């Protein structure tokens, strides 16, 4: 197993996004099967994502990215289901 952050051959950006999402969704499913609640998985995923983004871009840039999230959420950019959640 590679250490976190260890260099590997780089895939094209679109392939990286597709592969990363597939791997994250597989891990998500594994966590569900092992008894983790979806909201706990989501909170952990957001924490991990922000921590890595801050390592790469710094707090100020990531804070600006986060400031744009409410509008993006309201536009439905992250919605994967049809209709209201409840």
Secondary structure in CASP SS format (residue, H / E / C, confidence):
PFRMAT SS
TARGET T0000
AUTHOR 0000-0000-0000
METHOD secondary structure of the structure
MODEL  1
X C 1.00
X C 1.00
X C 1.00
X C 1.00
X C 1.00
X C 1.00
X C 1.00
X C 1.00
X C 1.00
X C 1.00
X C 1.00
X C 1.00
X H 1.00
X H 1.00
X H 1.00
X H 1.00
X H 1.00
X H 1.00
X H 1.00
X H 1.00
X H 1.00
X H 1.00
X H 1.00
X H 1.00
X H 1.00
X H 1.00
X H 1.00
X H 1.00
X H 1.00
X H 1.00
X H 1.00
X H 1.00
X H 1.00
X C 1.00
X C 1.00
X C 1.00
X C 1.00
X H 1.00
X H 1.00
X H 1.00
X H 1.00
X H 1.00
X H 1.00
X H 1.00
X H 1.00
X H 1.00
X H 1.00
X H 1.00
X H 1.00
X H 1.00
X H 1.00
X H 1.00
X H 1.00
X H 1.00
X H 1.00
X H 1.00
X H 1.00
X C 1.00
X H 1.00
X H 1.00
X H 1.00
X H 1.00
X H 1.00
X H 1.00
X H 1.00
X H 1.00
X H 1.00
X C 1.00
X H 1.00
X H 1.00
X H 1.00
X H 1.00
X H 1.00
X H 1.00
X C 1.00
X C 1.00
X C 1.00
X C 1.00
X C 1.00
X C 1.00
X C 1.00
X C 1.00
X C 1.00
X C 1.00
X C 1.00
X C 1.00
END
